[in-house]
Amino acid sequence: MAFNDKFFDKVKKRSGVDKNTILGLAKKLQEKDLKDEGTLREVIQTLSNMTGKGVSKEQEDKIINAVVNDKVPKDMGNMF
């Protein structure tokens, strides 16, 4: 899936995270098992720190459940 600059602009506007940071994180994630709970918790905390937005234990559990059970939207562009 190719993302254009418009997508990254929307993400930056909403989260404060720039394109290079997102691409750097994506590169690191390519080598990780995103069905592993520990990995997912690490990613969630990293994103939380990057955006300066806290994630409660309950929210974290819901995110992990959605990812592990393939309940994440396939079209990421519509999320922003």
Rosetta blueprint (number, residue, H / E / L):
1 M L
2 A L
3 F L
4 N L
5 D H
6 K H
7 F H
8 F H
9 D H
10 K H
11 V H
12 K H
13 K H
14 R H
15 S H
16 G L
17 V L
18 D L
19 K H
20 N H
21 T H
22 I H
23 L H
24 G H
25 L H
26 A H
27 K H
28 K H
29 L H
30 Q L
31 E L
32 K L
33 D L
34 L L
35 K L
36 D L
37 E H
38 G H
39 T H
40 L H
41 R H
42 E H
43 V H
44 I H
45 Q H
46 T H
47 L H
48 S H
49 N H
50 M H
51 T H
52 G L
53 K L
54 G L
55 V L
56 S L
57 K H
58 E H
59 Q H
60 E H
61 D H
62 K H
63 I H
64 I H
65 N H
66 A H
67 V H
68 V H
69 N L
70 D L
71 K L
72 V L
73 P L
74 K L
75 D L
76 M H
77 G H
78 N H
79 M H
80 F L
